[in-house]
Amino acid sequence: MDIFDAISFRKWDFIGLHPVCTKMTLSGNRHYAPGKPKHQERVEAVEWTIKLWNFATGESDCVYMENPMGAMNGDIRLPKPQIIQPYYFGDEFQKTTCLWLKNLPMLVHYSETDLFAEKTHVGRGEMVTFKSGKVQPKWYADTPSTKSEKNRTIRSKTFPGIAQAMAEQWSEYLLTQNI
């Protein structure tokens, strides 16, 4: 079913959006940046994603959209995103992730244990340094080709700690707000 039809199908209390990021993410700049052969595909992907955000936020009071750092970050048609990392929530990986939120609180994470909260941050995981000096998370460097369906699936992963934080924090919020 088309996502616009699915959203229209009923009244939703909460919508989570994870649009395909291949054409919008920073790692795709070598193909999709201005002046590159596939730039128009990026423009179309961004426009479709913003249309989806606007539609979803018009249909539901509580919406989030997740995507890696990319072409939409500075777009003034979207709210400023919360920028998070998997290692903020207990997974030893680095993947700069953006959350655009409508009527949802930012996810809470703690870099240090204190009287009121336990530390959730861990190390950012193993990194690889290339001959060029570029540094990249090892898990990402190990999945270099997005032409492979397996690698695209690995790269598009929402890490368990982030998913758990979403489930715990936002379900508690939605229940206490009687949404």
Buried (B, 14 or more C-beta within 10 A) or exposed (E): EEBEEEBEEEEBEBBBBEBEBBBBBBBBBEBBEEEBEBBEBBBEBBEBBBEBBEBBBEBBBBBBBBBBBBBBBEBEEBBEBBEBBBBBBBBBBBBBBBBBBBBBEEBEBEEEEEEEEEEBBBEBBEEEEEEEEEEBBEBBBEBEEBEEEEBBEBBBBBBEBBBEBBEEBBEEBBEEEEB
